[in-house]
Every structure is written in structure tokens, then in C-alpha cells.
Amino acid sequence: MSSYDFPDDLLHAQRAWYATYRQLAQEVNPSQTTVLRRTLQRLSVRIATHPYWATIPGRAPAARMALKQYTWEPGPTEARR
């Protein structure tokens, strides 16, 4: 893991964001793309406003990149889809 101790709910939200993004990239149904885009917006707000970022003042940009890098790879259940 990275040098940051990310809370589980933040890790889950970022992984869900990537999974939703991957679904959106493959979706052809316009009504479903709307649902996926709204999901991405909600997850983006949840990630950006998470209280964890206030615990690391001055290091948040580096921590955000570390979170993205750590959660980029699909998990075992996502890889099987």
C-alpha cells in the first residue's frame, strides 16, 4: 500500500468510481449512460469532500494521486466482468 492510511470507505468510493467509469466507456444505451454519469458525479463529490483530506493539510494533492494509483487496477471481482 502507499504511505497513506486511507479509510476503507474512501478506498471503496474510488474503486467504485473507476468501475463506473469503465462501465460508462463500454455503454451504448443513452439512458444508462445518464445513470452512470450521475453515479460518477455523486462518487466524485463523496471522494472530494471526504473528511480524510482535512487530516493531511498540505499533502492532500499527493495523497489524492496516491489514492488514484492505489485503486487504479480492477479488483478480483471487477476483472471477471
Long-range contacts (C-beta under 8 A, 24 or more apart in sequence): 1-70, 2-66, 2-67, 2-69, 2-70, 3-66, 4-56, 4-63, 4-66, 4-67, 6-52, 6-63, 6-67, 6-70, 7-50, 7-52, 9-50, 10-47, 10-50, 10-52, 10-67, 11-67, 11-70, 11-71, 13-43, 13-46, 13-47, 13-50, 14-47, 14-67, 14-68, 14-71, 15-71, 15-75, 15-78, 16-43, 17-43, 17-44, 17-47, 18-71, 18-72, 18-74, 19-74, 19-78, 22-74, 22-78
